[in-house]
Amino acid sequence: MNYEEKLKSDRYRTSTIGDRDFNEEMESDRGRAVNSAAVRRLQQKTQVFPLESNAAVRSRLTHSLEVQQVGRYISKIILKELGKQGFDLSEYSEGFVSAVEVSCLLHDIGNPPFGHFGEEAINLWTKSFLSKTIQDAFGEETDCQKLIKDLCNFEGNAQGIRLLHQIQALNLTYTQLACLVKYTRAAYEDKPSSANDEFKYRKKKPGFYLTEETLYKSIQENLGIEDGARFPLTYIMEAADDISYCIADVDDAVDKGILSIDKLHYEIARIWESFRGKDGVDDSLVDEGYLLKISGKAMEKAREQKFNSNHAYILTLRTTLVNDLAHYAASRYVENHGLVFSGAFDESLLDGCDKYNLATETLRLLSIENVFNHAEVENLELKGYAVISGLLEIYSPLIKLSFSEFKTLAQSNRLKSHPIETRLFHKLSSKHKNTYFSAVSDLYAADTPSNAQKLTEIYHRSRLVIDYISGMTDGFALEQYQNLSASK
């Protein structure tokens, strides 16, 4: 297990600055990421509560900063433990930690406005409108179904890779990008159909689109990653995210008054006890009461506080769990080092039949039953769904234009016979339009484009619309929808 094969400075496009070692290149990646507009937009994107005015409640950005810190903590524990086993990574340690931290900062960068409901709205539009439009026009073309399937599987992780590489063009190192490839299935590829599939976990969601397939293959070749395998540092980023959000969601719910600490304390005990007798759960773990002991200590701290009991409860719960779970994730990394290094470990570092997994599962179910299903959250999600669905419908006329019509509009910035489409095209951002132009320049140069070329063009045109709307912040999406639908 030679980390020199994984921790490299190579980029898709050669850097203009040479003679930098791995640690220095990772600092360069950090600078590119932190100064990216896409990172800044995370401050106005939903974590759980859309359009939240209370700045203390987490946005995607504040959540990502917390994940970043947890990822740093896990990384340092892992490096220390690997050092005890004879793996001297001191030469790469700064870059190792930085790569994990930056991947944690960027892990949600591809998520659309209004979180998962924005994602659902995009996928419904692609399946109900976009697929039919493309099928009717190009159904006989060889790659038609492949391109349709690729478009009909919008996923925040895959969109993040596209955003960083194609739209923001940050030219991050292969190592940094590999950290972000959480799933190893192409969007056009079928999901594993069997629970016994060796890739059932790593391929449960799309990890990249067809537009980034060449990039993904370059990452694999450069870093020695087998087909379907993960990059080892990705496991750390994923664990940091899992640890952070399982606590953060209930913290925000308490802060907003959706959950009282008494209700939270009761639900922890109720759900923990509900695991007794379930398949795959050792009742001795339930009897041990790991999470109950932590919540009990948290309640003791809360009762000692006269004025700030909520904070005392959550602080005790969070600090204890983050510390314990970070050490647990690190131990799982080290214990399964061979499989993790090769990327063949087909589960997360927080999986397993033990008290730590039971604790995270308890908090996950608690959030589903008491936070995500709360009327306020559901109303906001439905509002977000209506906004994204509405925007996609408003921009659909651009998809309906023929190849020649859209080419004229794109090149002339005006289509006299289609004033609505002209104005919609004007509203698309220049960065997204430049990404589209780069993809279709050869197609536009053809004197008599074939149907196959026209199919490729409408694929990239569809990506243009999806890129633009999925890249919006919650507030901007709402404002645009209100303006364009005259509903303000």
Solvent accessible surface area in square Angstrom, and as a share of the most:
residue,aa,sasa,rsa
1,M,109,0.49
2,N,71,0.36
3,Y,5,0.02
4,E,98,0.44
5,E,88,0.39
6,K,9,0.04
7,L,4,0.02
8,K,64,0.27
9,S,34,0.22
10,D,66,0.34
11,R,20,0.07
12,Y,87,0.33
13,R,100,0.37
14,T,129,0.75
15,S,29,0.18
16,T,141,0.82
17,I,99,0.50
18,G,54,0.52
19,D,157,0.82
20,R,61,0.22
21,D,80,0.42
22,F,14,0.06
23,N,28,0.14
24,E,85,0.38
25,E,11,0.05
26,M,0,0.00
27,E,96,0.43
28,S,22,0.14
29,D,0,0.00
30,R,56,0.20
31,G,31,0.30
32,R,65,0.24
33,A,0,0.00
34,V,73,0.42
35,N,107,0.55
36,S,4,0.03
37,A,25,0.20
38,A,6,0.05
39,V,9,0.05
40,R,126,0.46
41,R,96,0.35
42,L,1,0.01
43,Q,97,0.43
44,Q,109,0.48
45,K,12,0.05
46,T,9,0.05
47,Q,26,0.11
48,V,12,0.07
49,F,4,0.02
50,P,3,0.02
51,L,67,0.33
52,E,54,0.24
53,S,113,0.73
54,N,60,0.31
55,A,100,0.78
56,A,75,0.58
57,V,8,0.05
58,R,24,0.09
59,S,20,0.13
60,R,15,0.06
61,L,36,0.18
62,T,54,0.31
63,H,2,0.01
64,S,0,0.00
65,L,88,0.44
66,E,61,0.27
67,V,0,0.00
68,Q,25,0.11
69,Q,105,0.47
70,V,11,0.06
71,G,0,0.00
72,R,90,0.33
73,Y,68,0.26
74,I,0,0.00
75,S,0,0.00
76,K,97,0.41
77,I,22,0.11
78,I,0,0.00
79,L,27,0.13
80,K,135,0.57
81,E,59,0.26
82,L,0,0.00
83,G,41,0.40
84,K,141,0.60
85,Q,107,0.47
86,G,67,0.64
87,F,48,0.20
88,D,117,0.60
89,L,18,0.09
90,S,82,0.53
91,E,123,0.55
92,Y,33,0.13
93,S,32,0.21
94,E,125,0.56
95,G,1,0.01
96,F,0,0.00
97,V,10,0.05
98,S,4,0.02
99,A,0,0.00
100,V,0,0.00
101,E,13,0.06
102,V,0,0.00
103,S,0,0.00
104,C,0,0.00
105,L,7,0.03
106,L,1,0.01
107,H,16,0.07
108,D,13,0.07
109,I,6,0.03
110,G,2,0.02
111,N,15,0.08
112,P,2,0.01
113,P,0,0.00
114,F,4,0.02
115,G,5,0.05
116,H,121,0.54
117,F,68,0.28
118,G,0,0.00
119,E,28,0.12
120,E,103,0.46
121,A,2,0.01
122,I,1,0.00
123,N,26,0.13
124,L,98,0.49
125,W,21,0.07
126,T,0,0.00
127,K,116,0.49
128,S,70,0.45
129,F,42,0.17
130,L,1,0.00
131,S,21,0.14
132,K,129,0.55
133,T,32,0.19
134,I,1,0.00
135,Q,75,0.33
136,D,102,0.53
137,A,64,0.49
138,F,25,0.11
139,G,28,0.27
140,E,178,0.80
141,E,47,0.21
142,T,135,0.78
143,D,74,0.38
144,C,1,0.01
145,Q,100,0.44
146,K,76,0.32
147,L,11,0.05
148,I,17,0.09
149,K,75,0.32
150,D,0,0.00
151,L,1,0.01
152,C,12,0.07
153,N,41,0.21
154,F,5,0.02
155,E,15,0.07
156,G,3,0.03
157,N,31,0.16
158,A,0,0.00
159,Q,6,0.03
160,G,6,0.06
161,I,5,0.02
162,R,9,0.03
163,L,18,0.09
164,L,2,0.01
165,H,16,0.07
166,Q,61,0.27
167,I,8,0.04
168,Q,24,0.11
169,A,51,0.40
170,L,25,0.12
171,N,16,0.08
172,L,3,0.01
173,T,0,0.00
174,Y,19,0.07
175,T,0,0.00
176,Q,0,0.00
177,L,3,0.02
178,A,1,0.01
179,C,0,0.00
180,L,11,0.06
181,V,8,0.05
182,K,28,0.12
183,Y,8,0.03
184,T,6,0.04
185,R,12,0.05
186,A,5,0.04
187,A,0,0.00
188,Y,51,0.19
189,E,57,0.26
190,D,101,0.52
191,K,122,0.52
192,P,27,0.17
193,S,118,0.76
194,S,53,0.34
195,A,81,0.63
196,N,142,0.73
197,D,47,0.24
198,E,122,0.55
199,F,47,0.20
200,K,98,0.41
201,Y,38,0.15
202,R,8,0.03
203,K,31,0.13
204,K,69,0.29
205,K,79,0.34
206,P,10,0.06
207,G,1,0.01
208,F,11,0.04
209,Y,0,0.00
210,L,44,0.22
211,T,27,0.16
212,E,1,0.00
213,E,31,0.14
214,T,90,0.52
215,L,3,0.02
216,Y,19,0.07
217,K,117,0.49
218,S,27,0.17
219,I,2,0.01
220,Q,20,0.09
221,E,151,0.68
222,N,36,0.18
223,L,1,0.01
224,G,51,0.49
225,I,17,0.09
226,E,127,0.57
227,D,117,0.61
228,G,4,0.04
229,A,7,0.05
230,R,3,0.01
231,F,4,0.01
232,P,0,0.00
233,L,0,0.00
234,T,0,0.00
235,Y,0,0.00
236,I,0,0.00
237,M,3,0.01
238,E,2,0.01
239,A,0,0.00
240,A,0,0.00
241,D,13,0.07
242,D,27,0.14
243,I,0,0.00
244,S,8,0.05
245,Y,75,0.28
246,C,6,0.03
247,I,2,0.01
248,A,2,0.01
249,D,6,0.03
250,V,0,0.00
251,D,22,0.11
252,D,2,0.01
253,A,0,0.00
254,V,10,0.05
255,D,74,0.38
256,K,53,0.23
257,G,63,0.60
258,I,26,0.13
259,L,5,0.02
260,S,60,0.39
261,I,17,0.09
262,D,96,0.50
263,K,87,0.37
264,L,0,0.00
265,H,50,0.22
266,Y,129,0.49
267,E,7,0.03
268,I,0,0.00
269,A,43,0.33
270,R,95,0.35
271,I,4,0.02
272,W,0,0.00
273,E,80,0.36
274,S,51,0.33
275,F,12,0.05
276,R,101,0.37
277,G,63,0.60
278,K,101,0.43
279,D,146,0.76
280,G,62,0.60
281,V,35,0.20
282,D,81,0.42
283,D,53,0.28
284,S,63,0.40
285,L,31,0.15
286,V,4,0.02
287,D,95,0.49
288,E,72,0.32
289,G,5,0.05
290,Y,20,0.08
291,L,0,0.00
292,L,60,0.30
293,K,132,0.56
294,I,13,0.07
295,S,3,0.02
296,G,25,0.24
297,K,105,0.45
298,A,0,0.00
299,M,9,0.04
300,E,110,0.49
301,K,85,0.36
302,A,1,0.01
303,R,186,0.68
304,E,123,0.55
305,Q,87,0.39
306,K,175,0.74
307,F,182,0.76
308,N,79,0.41
309,S,38,0.24
310,N,66,0.34
311,H,97,0.43
312,A,12,0.09
313,Y,0,0.00
314,I,6,0.03
315,L,70,0.35
316,T,16,0.09
317,L,0,0.00
318,R,68,0.25
319,T,72,0.42
320,T,37,0.22
321,L,0,0.00
322,V,31,0.18
323,N,63,0.32
324,D,37,0.19
325,L,0,0.00
326,A,0,0.00
327,H,85,0.38
328,Y,21,0.08
329,A,0,0.00
330,A,1,0.00
331,S,41,0.27
332,R,31,0.11
333,Y,0,0.00
334,V,16,0.09
335,E,132,0.59
336,N,37,0.19
337,H,10,0.04
338,G,41,0.40
339,L,94,0.47
340,V,0,0.00
341,F,16,0.07
342,S,53,0.34
343,G,0,0.00
344,A,44,0.34
345,F,13,0.05
346,D,28,0.14
347,E,56,0.25
348,S,5,0.03
349,L,0,0.00
350,L,8,0.04
351,D,46,0.24
352,G,24,0.23
353,C,111,0.67
354,D,37,0.19
355,K,50,0.21
356,Y,50,0.19
357,N,38,0.19
358,L,10,0.05
359,A,0,0.00
360,T,18,0.10
361,E,50,0.22
362,T,0,0.00
363,L,0,0.00
364,R,101,0.37
365,L,39,0.19
366,L,0,0.00
367,S,4,0.02
368,I,61,0.31
369,E,81,0.36
370,N,21,0.11
371,V,0,0.00
372,F,66,0.28
373,N,83,0.43
374,H,67,0.30
375,A,65,0.51
376,E,67,0.30
377,V,0,0.00
378,E,73,0.33
379,N,97,0.50
380,L,36,0.18
381,E,33,0.15
382,L,104,0.52
383,K,91,0.39
384,G,0,0.00
385,Y,60,0.23
386,A,50,0.39
387,V,3,0.02
388,I,0,0.00
389,S,35,0.23
390,G,11,0.11
391,L,0,0.00
392,L,0,0.00
393,E,126,0.57
394,I,42,0.21
395,Y,0,0.00
396,S,8,0.05
397,P,36,0.22
398,L,0,0.00
399,I,1,0.01
400,K,136,0.57
401,L,10,0.05
402,S,53,0.34
403,F,21,0.09
404,S,71,0.46
405,E,56,0.25
406,F,1,0.00
407,K,48,0.21
408,T,64,0.37
409,L,0,0.00
410,A,9,0.07
411,Q,112,0.50
412,S,70,0.45
413,N,75,0.39
414,R,140,0.51
415,L,16,0.08
416,K,164,0.69
417,S,84,0.54
418,H,48,0.21
419,P,69,0.43
420,I,110,0.56
421,E,23,0.10
422,T,7,0.04
423,R,148,0.54
424,L,10,0.05
425,F,3,0.01
426,H,87,0.39
427,K,79,0.33
428,L,5,0.03
429,S,40,0.26
430,S,79,0.51
431,K,89,0.38
432,H,21,0.09
433,K,26,0.11
434,N,93,0.48
435,T,19,0.11
436,Y,6,0.02
437,F,63,0.26
438,S,87,0.56
439,A,44,0.34
440,V,0,0.00
441,S,62,0.40
442,D,118,0.61
443,L,19,0.10
444,Y,20,0.08
445,A,79,0.61
446,A,27,0.21
447,D,147,0.76
448,T,122,0.71
449,P,26,0.17
450,S,55,0.36
451,N,83,0.42
452,A,50,0.39
453,Q,59,0.26
454,K,62,0.26
455,L,4,0.02
456,T,48,0.28
457,E,1,0.00
458,I,10,0.05
459,Y,4,0.01
460,H,29,0.13
461,R,3,0.01
462,S,0,0.00
463,R,1,0.00
464,L,3,0.02
465,V,1,0.00
466,I,1,0.00
467,D,4,0.02
468,Y,14,0.05
469,I,0,0.00
470,S,3,0.02
471,G,21,0.20
472,M,7,0.03
473,T,15,0.09
474,D,4,0.02
475,G,31,0.30
476,F,80,0.33
477,A,0,0.00
478,L,30,0.15
479,E,79,0.35
480,Q,14,0.06
481,Y,56,0.21
482,Q,47,0.21
483,N,77,0.39
484,L,60,0.30
485,S,45,0.29
486,A,95,0.73
487,S,68,0.44
488,K,172,0.73
